[in-house]
Amino acid sequence: MEFAVELLQSLGRAALHLFMNPFTYIGVVFIALQYRRQVQLERKLFHAKLHGWLSETGRTVLWGAAAGLLASALLLFAGISLQADVVLLLWGISILLLLLRVRYLCLAYSVGVLGTLHAIVMWMPDLSDVPGAGPLLGIIQRADIPSLLLIVALLHLIEGLLVGLQGARMASPLFVEGKRGKIIGGYQLQGFWPVPLFLLVPLQGGAAESLPWSTLLGADYSLGWSLLAFPAVIGFTEFTASRRPREQVRLSGRLLVLYGVVLGLLAVAAAYWPPLLLAAAPLCFALHEALIGYRRQLEAKQTPLYVHSDHGLRILAVLPKGPAAELGIEAGELIHKVNGHRVRSKTDLHYAMQLNSAFCKLEILNLQGEVRFLQRALFAGEHHQLGIILSPDQDALYFLADRPLHLFSYLLSKLSGLLSSKSGTPM
């Protein structure tokens, strides 16, 4: 009972420190900016609102908080050893990496970099003689890399579950330049969650109550312990032109869980056999990059899905709560006939819909090639294409150039209006 009281009191102090930590708010602001940028891009391409960036930011904050509490509860039994200055150094590394690529905000990269620096410093102690480097090198030396690797592993296990469950929610349709310069449709999949962690760490002069359980990494809590607030951000971003969003996030979720399991085993093994850190730390980000490369390789081998065919017009997306959504029409299906008229172009579609301005009959081909017959009354004020976003043709006014996103590009777009208004110009 006394231990539970001590734990709750320490949790209250850690929560206060969390709300006072500027990195907590930096993570939330970054996520809000990412979602806002996505919504602006959707409006530019489709003149329609598919998502609300404020509501999505609020939702991810709530889910991230729940994930953080779950991870913190599991890490109570891990035996984590971590200091506040190491947390600050990790955030500093993360911000530097963010300037290179948005995806480098992931903790796997900053922990991988710190772990590699730790191995270098431990094997080259003469570096401590470098003038002015003593304090920084001291923080690097004190970093408990197995603990950090285990945190990254658990966060990726949770991220894999969140991606599988929610990753398709913020899927954003895009027009992109595919192979041989042809404009095709696709989906940008991204999700970010701010995850507040409360880590049970050894602290001299902290709570004196002994732990009623043994820990996985065997940290020494005999001199006292405390809860350390650690604001983290997890997330993923990728692109697919060959699968529907639900299928892609299931694949990504499974790969993230696999990564978390492998890294967790490496972390525990390195805790009991320190020489393994020489491989475990670089593998932290190398395996993460390999995972991304594997997904891209799979994508490159697939045939684009979101292109029109001789059988009809390919549906890229369906507006929420629109007529097509009410009829159960899904992305990837083909519009074969409208009001009995075959459609092979947008001109055909507009002509067929004007044959009956009050009622619409559709023949839809699903991904299995089966025909579905749908019909619905039309009302004034509804979307002129039933709330359907079609895959692009070669007359598309805008498409997205394929280039890696970093923080500078986003800030530059805000300053100089990077989103071009010229016809056929990449954005």
N, C-alpha and C positions, 0 to 999 in steps of 0.2 A: 504493500500500500504506500509506504514511504517513497519507494522508487517511482511509483506512478505519479505522485505529487511532484517530486523533483523533475520528472520528465515533462509534465505539463507546464511547470514554471519555466523550465528551460525553453520549451516550445514557444511560450509567449514572448520571451526575450528575443528568440531567434526571429519570430515573425515581425517584431518591431524593427529589428535590424534589416530585415528583408525590405520593408516599406521605406526605410531610410537609404537603401542602397540605390544609387542612380542607375546601375546596370539593369535593375528590375524594369525601369521605365524605358531604358534604351531598347530593350528587347521588344516591349509592347509597341513602341513607336515604329520600330523597324517592320514589325509584322503588319501594322496598320498601313504603312507606306507601300508595302508590297501588294496588299489587297486593293488599296486605292489605285495603284498603277494598273492592276489587272482590270478593274472595273472601267477605268478610263480607256484602256485599249479595246475592251469589248464595245464600248459606245462608239469609238472611232471606226471600228470595223463593221459593226452591225446596226448602229443607231438604235440599240435596244439595251435594256438593263437585264442582265442575267443573274447578277449577284448584288448584294449590298455590302459594301466594305465595312461599314460600322457594325452591322449585325454579325458578320463573319468574324471580325476581330473579337467582339465580345464572346462569341461562342468558343473560339479557340482559347481565349484566356480562361474560361471556365473549365474546358476539357483539360487544358494544360495544368491548372491547379489540381484537378482530380488526379491526373497522372503523377504530379509531383508528390502528392500525399501517399499514393500507392508505392511509388519508388522509395520514398523516405521510410515507409514502414518496412519494406523489404531490406533496405540498407541498414536498418537497426541491427541486423544479425550478421552484417558483413565484416565489421571491424575496420571501418574506414579511418585512416589517419590523414588529416588535411588541415592546413593552416589558412588563415584569412588572407595572408599576403600571397599565397599560391593561387587562391581564387582570383585575386586582383590581377596577377600576372597572366592567368589564363584568359581573362576578359581582354586584357591588353593585346595578347597574341591574336585573339578572335577578331578584334576590330581591325588590326593590321591585315589579317587574311581576308576580311570582308572587302577591303579596298581592291583586292585582286579578283575575287569571285564571290557572288552571293552565297553559293553553296558552301563556301569555306567557313561560314559562321558556325557550322556544325561542330560540336565539341570534339568529334573524332580527330579533326585536323589540328586544333590547338593542343590537345593532349598528346597527339603524335609528335608535334613539333617540340613541346616541352619535354617529353620523354626522350627524344633524340638528343636534345641539349643536355639533359640530365646525364645520359650515358657518356657524352663527350666530356663533360666536366668531371665526372667521377673517374674516367680513365686518363684525363689530362689535368691533374691537380695543379700544375704550374700556371694554369690560366688565372688562378686566384691572385697572382702577382700583378696582373694587368691593372694599372692605375684607374681608380674609380669604378672598377667592375666588381669589387668585393660584395656590396649589398645584393646586387642582382644575382651573382653567382651563388651567394648564400641561400637565396630563395630557391634557386634551381636545385641546389644540392639537397635541400630539406624536403623537396617534393616527393611524396610517396606515390610513385608511378603505378604500382599494382592497384592501389586504391582508386586512382583516377581511371585506369583502364577498366576496372570493374564498374565504375559509375557509367562510363561510356557504353559498356556492354548492356547494362540494365536499361539505360535510356533508349538504346536501339531496339531492344526487345519490346519496350512500350511503344516506341515510334512505329514499329512494324504492325502492332495491333491497331494503333490509331490510323495509320495509312490504309490498312485493309478495311477498317470500318467507316472512315470518313474521308479518305483521300479523294474519292470521286465527287464529293460535294462541291469543291471549288474548281472542278475541271473547267477550263476556259477554252472555247473553240477559237481557232486561229486560221488565217490564211498564210501559208508559208511557201517559199520557193523550194520545190523538190528537186529531184534529179533531172538533169537536162534542162533546167530552167522552167519547168512546168509548175504552175501554181496549183497547190493541192490544199486540202483541208486537214486539220489535225487538232490535237488537244494539248494544251499546256496543263500539266497536273502539278499543283503545288499545295503545300500545307505547312504551316508553321505553328508551333505551340510553345508559349513560355512556360517552363516547368520549374517552379520553385522547389528546391530540395532542402530538407532539414537533415543534416548529417550528424550522426552521433560520433564525436571525435574525442580522443584523449586530450585533457586539458588540466595542467597542474593548477590546483586551487579551485577547480570546478566542483560539481556535485560529488559528494563523497560516497553516496550509496553505490555499492558494488552491483555490477550487472548480474541479473539472475540467469544469464545464459552465456554460453561460450560463442565466440565469433569465428567467422570463416577464415579471415586473414590473421587472426590472432593478435590484434592490437592490444596494447597494455593500457587498461583503464584504472589501474590500481591507485594512481595519484589523483584521479578525478576525471570527470568527463563533462561535456557540454554539447549542445546542439548548435551547429554552424549553418547559417543560411547561405545557400548557394543558388543564385538565380541562373538558370540555364535556358537555352532555346534549342528545341529540336525541330526538324523539318526536312522536307524533301522537295525537289523540283525536277521535273523531267518532261519529255515530249513524246507523244505517240501519234503516228498517222496511220497505223495499221490495226489498232485494237480499239474497242470501246473503253471508256474510262474505267468502268467497273472491273473489266478483265485486266487492265494494266495495273491498277492499284493492288489487286490480289497478288499478282506476280511480284510487285515491288515489296509488298508487306512480307511475303514469305522470304525474300532475299534479305531483308533487313533483320528478320528474326534469326536467320542463319548466321548473319554477320555477328549479331549480338551473342549467340551461343559460342561461336568460335573465339571471339575476343574475350568472353568471360572465362573460358577455359585457359586461355593464354595468361590472363591476369592472375588467376589463382596459381597456376604453375609458376609464374614469375615471382610471386610472393614467397614461395618456398624454395625456388632455385633462381636467385638474382641474375646470374649470367644470361638467362633467357630474355631479360629486358632489352639486351642489344638487338634482339629480333622483334620482340613484342611491340616496342614503341613505334618503330618504322612501319610495322605491319598494321598498326592502328589506322593510319591514313592510307597506306598502300592497298590494303584490302577494301577500304571504302571506295577508293578510286577504281579498283578492279571491278567492284560491284557495279559502279556507274558505267564503266566501259563494257561490261557484259550486257547490260540492258541496251546500250546503244548499238552494240553489235547485233543483238537479236532484232532490234528495230530496223536496222539497215538491211537485213536479209528478207524482211517482209514486204509484200506488195501493198502499196497505199490503199486504204479502205475508202477514204473520203474523196472519191472522184466519181464523176458521172459515168454512166455506161449506156450501151445501146438499149437497155431494158428500162431506162428511166433516169430520173434525177435523184442523186444521192443526198440524203438528209444529213447535215453536219450536226445540227443541234435543234432542240425544241425549247421555246421560251416557257418558263415556268408559268403555270396557271393559264396558258393560252389554249385556244381550241384544239390544237394538235396534241397537247399534253392531256387534255380531257379525253381524247379519242384513244390514248395509249400508244401514240406513234413515238418511236424511239430513234435515237441517232444511229446512223449506219444503214437504215432501211431505205428502200427505193420507192419513189413515187412513180408508179407505172402508168396509171390512167387517172384522169380527173374528168368527171362528168362524161365518161365514156370515150374521152379523147386521149390518145397516146401523147405523152409529153417527153420530149428529148432536150428541151431548152427552156430557159426562163420565159421566152416569148410564147412557147407552147403552153406553159403553165398559166400565164396571165390570160391568154385567149380562152383556155378551157374554163377557168374560173368565171369569166365574164359570160359564159353560156347560160349560167343560172346564178344571178346575184343573191338569191335568197336561200339557196340550198346547194350543198356540195356532196358529190359521191366520189369516193376515192378507192383506187385499187393499189394496195401497198404490198411490195415484196419484202419479206423479212430476210435476215441473213442466211436462212436455210433455203431461200428461193420459193417459199410458200406464199400464196396470195391471201391477203386479208382484205375484206370488203368493209369499208367504213362509210358512214354518212352523217351529216350534221347540218342543222340550220345555220345560216350566217346572219349576223346582226351588225348594225351600224356601229362603227367605232372599233371593231375588232381588227387585229393585225391583217394586212392585206394578203399574207401568205399563210394564214391560219396559225401564225406563231411558229412557222418553220424557218430555220436558217439553212439554206442550201449550201452544199459544197461549192467552191469557187469555180468559175470558168476563167478563161484567159483574159476576160475583160474586167476582172476585179480591179477596183480603184486602188486598193491598198493591200499590201501583204507585208508580213514580218520577215525581215532579214534574219538569217541564222547566225547569231553571234553571241558569245558568252556575256552574261550580264554581270557588271560589277557596280560598286556603289557610285563611282565617279560617273558612269553612264546615266544613272538615274538622276543624280544631281544636275548633270549637264542638260538633261532633257527638260528639267524644270526651269533652267536658266535661259536656254536657247530655243525651246520649242522643237525638240528633236522629231516629234511626230509630224511628219511631212504631210502637206495637203495636196501634193502634186499627184496627178493620176498615174497609177502604175508604179509609184515610187515605193521602195522598201521603207518600212518604218524602223 
